[in-house]
Amino acid sequence: MKRLLFLVGDYVEDYEVMVPFQALSMVGYDCVAVCPGKKSGDTVATAIHDFEGAQTYSEKRGHNFRLNGDLDATRVEDFAGLVIPGGRAPEYLRLDERVLAVIRDFAGSGKPIAAVCHAAQLLAAADVIRGKRMQAYPACKPEVLAAGGVWDEPSTGLDSACVDGVLVTAPAWPAHPAWLREFVRVLGGKLQP
């Protein structure tokens, strides 16, 4: 069974952690979620971001998401890939050097990385997107470009995905079908067309 590491924090986007964690578990991956400063069995608060016609998304309190791993005990060599959900968590997780080191280790080892929405903030802070084509929530475009990334314009419905080698990115949770399908493909898994 292939193990996947999820990097999360308080106010991670609810759909962007819950849906991938459950969907990837359902198709046979051993998913492990970790957060700096928290241990297995602790929870992180989630936020629900929705697109309700305003100039940006709205935010509401989501569910509690239970962690089942410990960042301090995480060894990149134990995992086949990395999943980084968006939400508000990436804006402060990018200040944690251990989190950035984990991302750099995954990128340096050539292991698949799936990032959605504001996860681009973490990839930019870790300096792993230079020359990489990627998508993210449109408000993250300046950070992607400043970090040397190549912006791939998301679909109007924010339901597209972008693959550049082993980096699989998407703009927001509406992209889950495309994003998760491409990530499983990059991991070497098989799904029905």
Rosetta blueprint (number, residue, H / E / L):
1 M L
2 K L
3 R E
4 L E
5 L E
6 F E
7 L E
8 V L
9 G L
10 D L
11 Y L
12 V E
13 E E
14 D H
15 Y H
16 E H
17 V H
18 M H
19 V H
20 P H
21 F H
22 Q H
23 A H
24 L H
25 S H
26 M H
27 V L
28 G L
29 Y L
30 D E
31 C E
32 V E
33 A E
34 V E
35 C L
36 P L
37 G L
38 K L
39 K L
40 S L
41 G L
42 D L
43 T E
44 V E
45 A E
46 T E
47 A E
48 I E
49 H E
50 D E
51 F L
52 E L
53 G L
54 A L
55 Q L
56 T L
57 Y L
58 S E
59 E E
60 K E
61 R E
62 G E
63 H E
64 N E
65 F E
66 R E
67 L L
68 N L
69 G L
70 D L
71 L H
72 D H
73 A H
74 T L
75 R L
76 V H
77 E H
78 D H
79 F L
80 A L
81 G E
82 L E
83 V E
84 I E
85 P L
86 G L
87 G E
88 R L
89 A H
90 P H
91 E H
92 Y H
93 L H
94 R L
95 L L
96 D L
97 E H
98 R H
99 V H
100 L H
101 A H
102 V H
103 I H
104 R H
105 D H
106 F H
107 A H
108 G H
109 S H
110 G L
111 K L
112 P L
113 I E
114 A E
115 A E
116 V E
117 C L
118 H L
119 A H
120 A H
121 Q H
122 L H
123 L H
124 A H
125 A H
126 A L
127 D L
128 V L
129 I L
130 R L
131 G L
132 K L
133 R E
134 M E
135 Q L
136 A L
137 Y L
138 P H
139 A H
140 C H
141 K H
142 P H
143 E H
144 V H
145 L H
146 A H
147 A L
148 G L
149 G L
150 V E
151 W E
152 D L
153 E L
154 P L
155 S L
156 T L
157 G L
158 L L
159 D L
160 S L
161 A L
162 C E
163 V E
164 D E
165 G L
166 V L
167 L E
168 V E
169 T E
170 A E
171 P L
172 A L
173 W H
174 P H
175 A H
176 H H
177 P H
178 A H
179 W H
180 L H
181 R H
182 E H
183 F H
184 V H
185 R H
186 V H
187 L L
188 G L
189 G L
190 K L
191 L L
192 Q L
193 P L
